[in-house]
Amino acid sequence: MQELLDDNSITEIMVNGTDDIFVERAGAIKRRDISFDTREKLDDVVQKIAAGSNRIINEASPIVDARLADGSRVNMILPPIAINGPVITIRKFPQEVMTIDKLIAYGSLTEEAAEFLEKLVVAGYNIFVSGGTGSGKTTFLNALSHYIPSDQRVITIEDSAELQIRSIPNLVSLEVRNANVEGKNEITIRDLIKCSLRMRPDRIIVGEVRDAACIDMLQAMNTGHSGMSTGHANSTVDMLSRMETMVLLGADIPLLAVRRQIASAIDIIIQLGRFRDKSRKVVEITEVSGFENNEVVLNPCFRFCEEEDKNGRVTGKLQKIGEGLKNKEKLISAGL
């Protein structure tokens, strides 16, 4: 395992029991001709990783999210949930912190769109980054965070600490705590969001919302705190639908009230995509411009126009479309 962890070209390690080990390199998944000698050795690795993150994994709690010392994200599942033996999935993050300039160099973003996003971040617009699995949401959020003014107090809230924000001196990083063996003392994303409001934040960054914590995130953004977060969705419209569903999981309130909350809380949705050539690009930058006829109104500002070269690589360009940003109050207040 250490050999795979030390290989910087590998971005994902997948252990499916003792004999089936796969890695992702340059977007392609391949099987490695290595295996664990015994089930006991694999169990030892699982327990060491869990203990290193102060987590407990056993038959009573067979699923756990953890992280390694280098910040790599780990998900582990034990039998009887995992039928073929313990499953370990390790998402490795690049050693060098990703920046917007590097994303531009990779073709994931244009300079024009980057300048647009820089002004929005500085002005304190509430930004939501959405995309599918492996589309680079956390990496992009890390890059965006470099635009946050260094004199602000920033609080990050995550299931498992992955964000690498190094440009903010006044930074507080919070991480959830799972329940103990007795099923008590759990501290959730919702608990941390509520707590963060009493910590005098200028900006709250929630690593990812995937459950009823969405309503607390929206309420925080609606109470004068600038916020950023990520979520899984295939499009900006799908992201709105997912937010509605997540809010309704945690609160019995009318759907129209939920939509009004979303329309007033979220300012910008950035949709990321992973293409057939394994490249990751910004697909769309859309403004949430208001609420009309009982629907959240979207105003696309940039959209990726796809092309393909003779080698099958997706090129294209993120192009400016529509009328541009409609709600400019925060830009004006920030002198931009």
C-alpha positions in Angstrom: 0.0 0.0 0.0 2.8 2.4 0.8 4.3 2.0 -2.6 1.0 3.1 -4.1 0.6 6.0 -1.7 4.1 7.3 -2.5 3.4 7.3 -6.3 2.3 10.8 -7.0 0.9 9.9 -10.4 -1.8 7.8 -8.8 -4.9 9.7 -7.8 -7.1 6.9 -6.4 -6.5 3.6 -4.8 -9.3 1.0 -4.7 -8.9 -2.2 -2.5 -11.7 -4.6 -3.1 -10.8 -7.4 -0.6 -7.4 -9.0 -0.3 -6.8 -9.8 -4.0 -8.4 -7.1 -6.1 -6.5 -3.8 -6.0 -7.0 -1.1 -8.6 -5.5 2.4 -9.1 -6.5 5.4 -11.1 -3.7 7.2 -13.0 -4.3 10.0 -15.5 -8.1 9.3 -15.3 -7.7 5.6 -16.3 -8.4 2.7 -13.9 -6.1 -0.3 -14.0 -5.7 -3.4 -11.9 -2.4 -3.9 -10.1 -0.8 -7.3 -9.8 -0.4 -7.2 -6.0 -2.5 -8.5 -3.1 -2.6 -8.9 0.7 -1.2 -12.1 2.0 -4.0 -12.7 4.4 -7.3 -11.2 5.4 -5.8 -10.4 8.8 -3.2 -8.1 7.3 -5.9 -6.2 5.4 -7.9 -5.9 8.6 -4.8 -4.5 10.4 -4.5 -1.8 7.7 -8.1 -0.8 8.1 -7.8 -0.5 11.9 -4.6 1.5 11.6 -6.2 4.0 9.2 -9.2 4.4 11.4 -7.2 4.8 14.6 -5.0 7.5 12.9 -8.2 9.6 12.4 -9.6 8.8 15.8 -12.4 6.8 14.2 -13.9 3.4 15.1 -14.7 0.7 12.6 -16.1 -2.7 13.5 -19.0 -5.0 12.7 -21.3 -2.7 14.7 -20.1 0.4 12.7 -18.9 -1.1 9.4 -18.6 2.2 7.4 -16.2 5.0 8.2 -14.7 8.1 6.5 -11.2 9.0 7.5 -8.1 10.7 6.3 -4.4 9.9 6.1 -1.6 12.1 7.5 -1.0 13.7 4.0 -4.7 14.7 3.8 -5.8 11.9 1.5 -9.5 11.0 1.9 -10.3 7.4 2.9 -13.6 5.5 2.8 -13.7 2.0 4.4 -16.4 -0.7 4.5 -16.2 -3.9 6.4 -18.1 -7.2 6.0 -20.9 -8.2 6.3 -21.8 -5.0 4.4 -18.9 -5.6 1.9 -19.4 -9.1 0.7 -15.9 -9.7 -0.8 -14.0 -8.5 2.2 -12.9 -5.1 3.5 -13.1 -2.3 0.9 -10.7 0.7 1.1 -11.0 3.6 -1.3 -8.4 6.3 -1.0 -8.7 9.6 -2.9 -5.2 11.2 -3.0 -4.9 15.0 -3.4 -2.0 16.6 -5.3 1.0 17.6 -3.3 1.0 21.1 -4.8 -2.0 23.2 -4.0 -4.1 23.8 -7.0 -4.5 27.5 -8.1 -6.7 29.2 -10.6 -3.6 29.9 -12.7 -2.9 26.2 -13.0 -6.6 25.5 -13.9 -6.3 28.1 -16.7 -3.1 26.4 -17.9 -4.8 23.0 -17.9 -7.7 24.4 -20.0 -10.3 24.0 -17.2 -11.1 27.7 -17.1 -10.5 30.8 -19.1 -8.8 34.0 -17.9 -12.0 36.0 -18.5 -14.1 33.6 -16.3 -11.3 33.6 -13.7 -11.4 37.4 -13.4 -15.2 37.3 -13.2 -15.0 34.7 -10.3 -12.3 36.6 -8.5 -14.5 39.7 -8.2 -17.4 37.6 -7.0 -15.3 35.9 -4.3 -13.8 39.2 -3.1 -17.3 40.8 -3.0 -18.6 38.0 -0.8 -21.1 36.3 -3.2 -22.4 33.0 -2.0 -21.0 30.4 -4.3 -22.0 26.8 -4.8 -19.7 24.4 -6.7 -21.6 21.4 -8.2 -20.5 18.4 -10.3 -20.4 14.6 -10.5 -18.1 12.3 -8.6 -14.5 13.0 -9.5 -15.2 16.2 -11.3 -12.8 18.2 -9.0 -15.2 20.1 -6.7 -12.9 20.2 -3.7 -9.9 21.1 -5.8 -11.8 23.9 -7.4 -13.1 25.2 -4.1 -9.5 25.2 -2.8 -8.4 27.2 -5.8 -11.3 29.7 -5.4 -10.4 30.2 -1.7 -7.1 32.0 -2.8 -9.3 34.9 -3.8 -10.7 35.3 -0.3 -9.3 38.5 1.3 -6.6 37.6 3.8 -8.0 39.8 6.5 -11.2 37.8 6.8 -12.0 35.2 9.5 -12.9 31.9 7.6 -14.4 28.8 9.2 -14.4 25.5 7.2 -16.7 22.7 8.1 -16.2 19.2 6.7 -17.1 15.5 7.2 -13.4 14.7 6.8 -11.0 17.6 6.5 -9.8 17.9 2.9 -9.7 21.6 2.1 -6.2 23.1 1.9 -6.6 26.8 2.5 -3.2 28.3 3.2 -3.7 32.0 2.3 -5.9 32.9 5.3 -4.2 33.5 8.7 -7.5 33.6 10.7 -8.7 30.2 9.7 -10.7 27.7 11.8 -11.1 24.2 10.5 -13.9 22.1 12.0 -14.5 18.4 11.4 -17.5 16.2 12.4 -17.2 13.5 15.0 -18.9 10.1 14.6 -20.9 8.5 17.4 -19.0 6.4 19.9 -19.6 2.6 20.4 -22.7 3.5 22.5 -24.2 5.6 19.7 -23.7 8.8 21.6 -21.6 12.1 21.4 -22.0 12.5 17.6 -21.3 16.0 16.3 -22.8 16.6 12.8 -22.4 19.1 10.0 -25.6 20.7 11.3 -24.2 21.1 14.8 -21.0 22.7 13.4 -22.8 25.1 11.2 -24.9 26.3 14.1 -21.8 26.6 16.3 -19.9 28.5 13.6 -22.5 31.3 13.6 -21.3 32.2 17.1 -17.7 32.3 16.2 -17.8 35.7 14.4 -17.1 34.4 10.9 -16.7 36.5 7.8 -17.1 33.5 5.6 -18.3 29.9 6.2 -17.1 27.2 3.9 -18.9 23.8 4.0 -16.9 21.1 2.3 -20.0 19.3 1.0 -23.7 19.2 1.7 -25.4 15.9 1.2 -28.2 15.8 3.7 -30.5 17.9 5.9 -27.5 20.1 6.8 -28.4 22.0 3.6 -31.1 24.0 5.4 -28.6 25.2 8.0 -26.1 26.2 5.3 -28.9 28.2 3.5 -29.9 29.9 6.7 -26.3 30.9 7.5 -26.0 32.4 4.0 -29.3 34.2 4.6 -28.2 35.8 7.8 -25.4 37.9 6.4 -22.6 35.4 6.3 -20.8 34.9 3.0 -20.5 31.2 2.2 -19.1 28.6 -0.2 -19.9 24.9 -0.5 -20.1 21.9 -2.9 -22.6 19.3 -3.8 -23.2 16.4 -6.2 -25.3 17.1 -9.3 -25.2 16.7 -13.1 -26.3 20.2 -13.9 -27.2 23.5 -12.2 -30.9 22.7 -12.5 -30.3 19.3 -10.9 -28.4 21.0 -8.1 -31.4 23.1 -7.2 -33.6 20.0 -7.1 -31.2 18.3 -4.9 -31.0 21.2 -2.5 -34.8 21.2 -2.3 -34.8 17.5 -1.5 -32.0 17.8 1.1 -33.8 20.7 2.9 -37.1 18.7 3.0 -35.3 15.7 4.5 -34.6 17.9 7.6 -37.6 20.2 7.8 -41.4 19.9 7.2 -41.8 23.2 5.4 -43.6 24.2 2.2 -41.7 23.7 -1.1 -42.2 27.3 -2.1 -40.6 28.4 1.1 -37.6 26.2 0.4 -37.2 27.6 -3.1 -37.4 31.2 -1.7 -34.6 30.3 0.8 -32.5 28.9 -2.0 -33.1 31.9 -4.3 -32.1 34.4 -1.6 -29.1 32.4 -0.2 -27.3 31.1 -3.3 -25.8 33.7 -5.7 -23.7 31.7 -8.1 -23.6 28.0 -9.1 -20.4 26.7 -10.8 -21.0 23.4 -12.6 -17.9 21.2 -13.2 -17.7 18.3 -15.6 -15.5 15.3 -16.3 -15.2 14.6 -20.0 -14.6 11.4 -22.0 -10.9 12.2 -22.4 -10.7 12.3 -18.5 -10.2 16.1 -18.5 -12.1 18.2 -15.9 -13.5 21.6 -16.9 -15.9 24.3 -15.8 -19.1 23.5 -17.7 -21.2 26.5 -16.6 -21.2 29.5 -14.4 -24.8 30.5 -13.6 -26.3 33.3 -11.5 -29.3 32.6 -9.3 -31.0 35.8 -10.2 -34.3 35.7 -8.4 -37.6 34.0 -7.7 -40.5 34.3 -10.2 -43.7 32.3 -10.9 -42.9 30.0 -7.9 -39.6 29.0 -9.6 -35.9 29.8 -8.9 -34.7 31.9 -11.9 -31.2 31.0 -13.3 -29.2 33.4 -15.5 -26.3 31.6 -17.2 -23.2 33.8 -17.5 -20.6 31.4 -19.0 -21.1 28.0 -20.8 -18.6 25.6 -22.1 -18.8 25.1 -25.9 -17.4 21.7 -26.6 -15.0 20.9 -29.5 -12.7 17.9 -30.2 -9.3 17.7 -31.8 -8.0 15.0 -34.1 -6.6 13.1 -31.1 -10.0 12.8 -29.5 -9.2 15.3 -26.8 -12.0 17.7 -25.7 -10.9 21.3 -26.3 -13.6 23.9 -26.6 -13.9 27.1 -24.6 -15.8 28.5 -21.7 -17.7 31.4 -23.4 -19.6 34.4 -22.0 -23.3 34.2 -22.8 -26.5 36.1 -21.9 -26.8 39.5 -20.4 -24.1 39.0 -17.7 -24.6 39.4 -14.0 -27.9 40.9 -13.0 -27.5 41.3 -9.2 -24.6 43.6 -8.7 -25.3 45.0 -5.3 -22.5 43.1 -3.6 -20.0 44.2 -6.3 -21.0 47.8 -5.8 -20.8 47.5 -2.0 -17.3 46.1 -2.4 -16.2 48.9 -4.7 -15.9 46.6 -7.7 
